[in-house]
Amino acid sequence: MYKNFVSLLTICITVLILQGCAAAVVGGAAATAAVAHDRRTTGTIVEDQSIELKIYDLMSKDSRFKQQSSIHVTSYNLVVLLTGQAADQALRSKAEQMASSVDRVRRVVNEIEIGSTSTLVENSRDAALTTEVKVRLAKVQIPGFDPLRVKVVTERGAVFLLGLITKKEADAVTDVVRHISGVRRVVRVFEYI
């Protein structure tokens, strides 16, 4: 009986470990695929992630950000996009100053709105809109265009588009996005190659 229990326990532990490995393998494969499609260097991708974390860390040290704002930070090719809401202009400006102070940040695009934070319903609509935009981008008919090269951020129906793309690609992407139901405005934060 004891031997059966030990065998069963060993099998259960092995299965759990292998499930963790599978998740790590799948996650690693997804990350590798994303890097393969990106026009940024791997070093720049890592630097962008580091920039985002540093800005969030700076904001976390000021209780006003937690209590009076909902700010999202997106770094793409060392250009920082700030979206979301802040209670007042002082907090909005402080977020921009913090982002600008981080090493290697080339430019800050401050699209933080003054006002109350988004509701759960608004956040859900934005998530659905982001998904719709990504699906529609797959239909852009330009030779060599890869929709995975466009980063999409949505905030209260405003769609922000980032990426390293050609002017022709940017125009086609913008045209597709502006015709999607629910899109309030389109903001291009592209860099052209």
C-alpha contacts under 8 A as a table, 3 or more apart, distances in Angstrom:
res1	aa1	res2	aa2	distance
1	M	4	N	5.17
1	M	5	F	6.32
2	Y	5	F	5.07
2	Y	6	V	6.25
3	K	6	V	5.17
3	K	7	S	6.17
4	N	7	S	5.04
4	N	8	L	6.08
5	F	8	L	5.10
5	F	9	L	6.03
6	V	9	L	5.03
6	V	10	T	6.04
7	S	10	T	5.08
7	S	11	I	6.22
8	L	11	I	5.12
8	L	12	C	6.17
9	L	12	C	5.09
9	L	13	I	6.17
10	T	13	I	5.22
10	T	14	T	6.09
11	I	14	T	5.06
11	I	15	V	6.13
12	C	15	V	5.16
12	C	16	L	6.24
13	I	16	L	5.11
13	I	17	I	6.16
14	T	17	I	5.11
14	T	18	L	6.08
15	V	18	L	5.07
15	V	19	Q	6.08
16	L	19	Q	5.09
16	L	20	G	6.36
17	I	20	G	5.14
17	I	21	C	6.32
18	L	21	C	4.86
18	L	22	A	6.07
19	Q	22	A	4.98
19	Q	23	A	6.24
20	G	23	A	5.15
20	G	24	A	6.20
21	C	24	A	4.97
21	C	25	V	6.02
22	A	25	V	5.01
22	A	26	V	6.03
23	A	26	V	5.14
23	A	27	G	5.88
24	A	27	G	5.05
24	A	28	G	5.86
25	V	28	G	5.03
25	V	29	A	6.02
26	V	29	A	5.04
26	V	30	A	6.16
27	G	30	A	5.11
27	G	31	A	6.20
28	G	31	A	5.11
28	G	32	T	6.08
29	A	32	T	5.02
29	A	33	A	6.11
30	A	33	A	5.08
30	A	34	A	6.22
31	A	34	A	5.10
31	A	35	V	6.25
32	T	35	V	5.14
32	T	36	A	6.13
33	A	36	A	5.02
33	A	37	H	6.53
34	A	37	H	5.37
34	A	38	D	6.32
34	A	148	L	7.38
35	V	38	D	5.09
35	V	42	T	6.81
37	H	146	D	7.35
37	H	148	L	6.36
37	H	149	R	6.40
38	D	41	T	7.62
38	D	148	L	7.24
38	D	149	R	5.51
39	R	149	R	7.02
39	R	164	L	6.43
40	R	44	T	5.99
40	R	45	I	6.35
40	R	77	N	6.60
40	R	164	L	7.60
41	T	44	T	5.14
41	T	45	I	6.33
42	T	45	I	5.06
42	T	46	V	6.30
43	G	46	V	5.19
43	G	47	E	6.08
44	T	47	E	4.80
44	T	48	D	6.00
44	T	77	N	6.24
44	T	78	L	7.38
45	I	48	D	5.14
45	I	49	Q	6.45
45	I	76	Y	7.64
45	I	77	N	7.24
46	V	49	Q	5.18
46	V	50	S	6.24
47	E	50	S	4.94
47	E	51	I	6.09
47	E	78	L	7.45
48	D	51	I	5.07
48	D	52	E	6.33
48	D	75	S	5.07
48	D	76	Y	5.95
48	D	77	N	6.54
48	D	78	L	5.84
49	Q	52	E	5.23
49	Q	53	L	6.36
49	Q	75	S	7.02
50	S	53	L	5.15
50	S	54	K	6.14
51	I	54	K	5.12
51	I	55	I	6.24
51	I	75	S	6.75
51	I	78	L	7.76
51	I	102	V	6.87
51	I	103	D	7.84
51	I	105	V	7.45
52	E	55	I	5.30
52	E	56	Y	6.21
52	E	73	V	5.91
52	E	74	T	6.34
52	E	75	S	6.09
53	L	56	Y	5.12
53	L	57	D	6.01
54	K	57	D	4.98
54	K	58	L	6.23
54	K	102	V	7.14
55	I	58	L	5.08
55	I	59	M	6.27
55	I	73	V	7.48
55	I	98	M	6.58
55	I	99	A	5.68
55	I	102	V	7.12
56	Y	59	M	5.11
56	Y	60	S	6.06
56	Y	73	V	7.43
57	D	60	S	5.07
57	D	61	K	6.65
58	L	61	K	5.52
58	L	62	D	7.35
58	L	98	M	6.84
59	M	62	D	5.52
59	M	63	S	7.93
59	M	65	F	6.06
59	M	66	K	7.99
59	M	95	A	7.24
59	M	98	M	7.64
60	S	63	S	6.71
60	S	65	F	6.89
60	S	66	K	6.94
62	D	65	F	5.92
62	D	66	K	7.50
63	S	66	K	5.31
63	S	67	Q	6.24
64	R	67	Q	5.08
64	R	68	Q	5.43
64	R	69	S	7.38
64	R	91	L	7.78
65	F	68	Q	5.44
65	F	69	S	5.14
65	F	70	S	7.33
65	F	71	I	7.95
65	F	86	A	7.82
65	F	91	L	7.40
66	K	69	S	6.09
66	K	70	S	7.37
68	Q	86	A	6.10
68	Q	87	A	5.34
69	S	84	G	7.68
69	S	85	Q	5.48
69	S	86	A	4.24
69	S	87	A	6.00
69	S	116	S	7.74
69	S	117	T	6.40
70	S	84	G	5.50
70	S	85	Q	5.24
70	S	86	A	6.46
70	S	117	T	5.84
70	S	118	S	7.71
71	I	82	L	6.75
71	I	83	T	5.73
71	I	84	G	4.50
71	I	85	Q	5.89
71	I	86	A	7.15
71	I	112	I	7.14
72	H	82	L	5.78
72	H	83	T	5.17
72	H	84	G	5.79
73	V	80	V	6.84
73	V	81	L	5.94
73	V	82	L	4.99
73	V	83	T	6.71
74	T	80	V	5.63
74	T	81	L	5.09
74	T	82	L	6.58
75	S	78	L	5.78
75	S	79	V	5.43
75	S	80	V	4.32
75	S	81	L	6.21
76	Y	79	V	5.29
76	Y	80	V	6.51
76	Y	162	L	6.86
76	Y	163	G	6.95
77	N	163	G	7.91
78	L	104	R	6.56
78	L	105	V	5.04
78	L	106	R	5.65
78	L	107	R	7.27
79	V	105	V	6.08
79	V	106	R	5.62
79	V	107	R	4.96
79	V	108	V	5.94
79	V	109	V	7.55
80	V	99	A	7.24
80	V	105	V	6.95
80	V	106	R	7.94
80	V	107	R	6.25
80	V	108	V	4.73
80	V	109	V	6.08
81	L	108	V	6.00
81	L	109	V	4.81
81	L	110	N	6.13
81	L	111	E	7.19
82	L	96	E	7.58
82	L	108	V	7.45
82	L	109	V	6.20
82	L	110	N	4.94
82	L	111	E	5.59
82	L	112	I	5.98
83	T	110	N	6.81
83	T	111	E	4.98
83	T	112	I	4.56
83	T	113	E	7.40
83	T	155	E	6.93
84	G	111	E	7.35
84	G	112	I	4.99
84	G	113	E	6.18
84	G	117	T	7.34
84	G	118	S	7.75
84	G	155	E	6.50
85	Q	112	I	5.28
85	Q	113	E	4.72
85	Q	114	I	5.62
85	Q	115	G	5.94
85	Q	116	S	6.47
85	Q	117	T	5.42
85	Q	118	S	7.48
86	A	89	Q	7.43
86	A	91	L	6.10
86	A	92	R	5.82
86	A	112	I	6.69
86	A	113	E	6.29
86	A	114	I	5.07
86	A	115	G	5.94
86	A	116	S	7.10
86	A	117	T	7.28
87	A	91	L	6.86
87	A	92	R	7.97
87	A	114	I	5.66
87	A	115	G	5.29
87	A	116	S	6.50
88	D	91	L	5.59
88	D	92	R	6.47
88	D	114	I	5.53
88	D	115	G	7.10
89	Q	92	R	4.93
89	Q	93	S	6.02
89	Q	114	I	6.60
90	A	93	S	5.17
90	A	94	K	6.05
91	L	94	K	4.93
91	L	95	A	6.22
92	R	95	A	5.33
92	R	96	E	6.55
92	R	112	I	6.31
92	R	113	E	7.81
92	R	114	I	7.45
93	S	96	E	5.11
93	S	97	Q	6.16
94	K	97	Q	5.00
94	K	98	M	6.11
95	A	98	M	5.12
95	A	99	A	6.20
96	E	99	A	5.11
96	E	100	S	6.09
96	E	108	V	6.83
96	E	110	N	6.40
97	Q	100	S	5.09
97	Q	101	S	6.20
98	M	101	S	5.18
98	M	102	V	6.88
99	A	102	V	5.67
99	A	105	V	7.50
99	A	108	V	6.88
100	S	105	V	6.32
100	S	106	R	7.99
100	S	107	R	7.13
100	S	108	V	6.37
101	S	105	V	7.72
102	V	105	V	6.00
105	V	108	V	7.46
109	V	189	V	7.99
118	S	122	E	5.89
118	S	123	N	6.45
118	S	156	R	7.37
119	T	122	E	5.13
119	T	123	N	6.20
120	L	123	N	5.04
120	L	124	S	6.12
121	V	124	S	5.08
121	V	125	R	6.22
122	E	125	R	5.06
122	E	126	D	6.14
122	E	156	R	6.21
123	N	126	D	5.03
123	N	127	A	6.19
123	N	155	E	7.61
123	N	156	R	7.42
124	S	127	A	5.10
124	S	128	A	6.25
125	R	128	A	5.12
125	R	129	L	6.05
125	R	156	R	7.92
125	R	157	G	7.86
126	D	129	L	4.94
126	D	130	T	6.06
126	D	154	T	5.46
126	D	155	E	6.04
126	D	156	R	6.23
126	D	157	G	6.19
127	A	130	T	5.12
127	A	131	T	6.33
127	A	154	T	7.23
128	A	131	T	5.12
128	A	132	E	6.20
129	L	132	E	4.95
129	L	133	V	6.11
129	L	154	T	7.20
129	L	157	G	7.53
129	L	182	G	7.19
129	L	183	V	7.60
130	T	133	V	5.12
130	T	134	K	6.27
130	T	152	V	6.40
130	T	153	V	6.76
130	T	154	T	5.99
130	T	159	V	7.72
131	T	134	K	5.16
131	T	135	V	6.23
132	E	135	V	5.13
132	E	136	R	6.16
133	V	136	R	5.14
133	V	137	L	6.11
133	V	152	V	7.66
133	V	177	V	6.24
133	V	180	I	7.51
134	K	137	L	5.14
134	K	138	A	6.77
134	K	147	P	7.26
134	K	152	V	7.44
135	V	138	A	5.54
135	V	139	K	7.53
136	R	139	K	5.46
136	R	140	V	7.40
136	R	176	V	7.08
136	R	177	V	7.67
137	L	140	V	5.45
137	L	147	P	5.51
137	L	173	V	6.59
137	L	176	V	7.17
137	L	177	V	7.90
138	A	146	D	7.65
138	A	147	P	5.60
140	V	145	F	7.45
140	V	147	P	7.85
140	V	172	A	6.83
140	V	173	V	6.96
140	V	176	V	7.67
141	Q	145	F	7.54
142	I	145	F	5.43
142	I	169	E	7.11
145	F	169	E	6.91
146	D	149	R	5.72
146	D	150	V	7.92
147	P	150	V	5.65
148	L	151	K	7.34
149	R	163	G	5.93
149	R	164	L	7.04
149	R	165	I	7.50
150	V	161	L	6.51
150	V	162	L	5.73
150	V	163	G	4.90
150	V	164	L	7.65
150	V	165	I	7.95
151	K	161	L	5.78
151	K	162	L	4.93
151	K	163	G	5.96
152	V	159	V	6.85
152	V	160	F	5.86
152	V	161	L	5.04
152	V	162	L	6.58
153	V	159	V	5.86
153	V	160	F	5.04
153	V	161	L	6.62
154	T	157	G	6.17
154	T	158	A	5.55
154	T	159	V	4.50
154	T	160	F	6.07
155	E	158	A	5.21
155	E	159	V	6.62
156	R	184	R	7.89
157	G	182	G	6.14
157	G	183	V	4.99
157	G	184	R	4.93
157	G	185	R	6.92
158	A	183	V	6.09
158	A	184	R	5.26
158	A	185	R	4.79
158	A	186	V	5.89
158	A	187	V	7.29
159	V	183	V	6.73
159	V	184	R	7.67
159	V	185	R	6.26
159	V	186	V	4.91
159	V	187	V	6.13
160	F	186	V	6.01
160	F	187	V	4.71
160	F	188	R	6.01
160	F	189	V	6.83
161	L	186	V	7.54
161	L	187	V	6.24
161	L	188	R	5.08
161	L	189	V	5.64
161	L	190	F	6.56
162	L	188	R	6.61
162	L	189	V	4.87
162	L	190	F	4.71
162	L	191	E	7.55
163	G	189	V	7.37
163	G	190	F	5.03
163	G	191	E	6.22
164	L	190	F	6.12
164	L	191	E	5.01
164	L	192	Y	5.74
164	L	193	I	6.31
165	I	169	E	6.15
165	I	170	A	6.48
165	I	190	F	6.94
165	I	191	E	6.48
165	I	192	Y	5.21
165	I	193	I	5.70
166	T	169	E	5.13
166	T	170	A	6.19
166	T	192	Y	5.08
166	T	193	I	5.24
167	K	170	A	4.97
167	K	171	D	6.16
167	K	192	Y	6.00
167	K	193	I	7.73
168	K	171	D	5.22
168	K	172	A	6.30
169	E	172	A	5.15
169	E	173	V	6.04
170	A	173	V	5.12
170	A	174	T	6.01
170	A	190	F	7.35
171	D	174	T	5.17
171	D	175	D	6.12
172	A	175	D	5.14
172	A	176	V	6.31
173	V	176	V	5.22
173	V	177	V	6.19
174	T	177	V	5.15
174	T	178	R	6.02
174	T	186	V	7.10
174	T	188	R	7.76
175	D	178	R	5.48
175	D	179	H	6.73
176	V	179	H	5.71
176	V	180	I	7.05
177	V	180	I	5.47
177	V	183	V	7.43
177	V	186	V	7.26
178	R	183	V	6.41
178	R	185	R	7.04
178	R	186	V	6.36
179	H	183	V	7.56
180	I	183	V	5.86
183	V	186	V	7.29
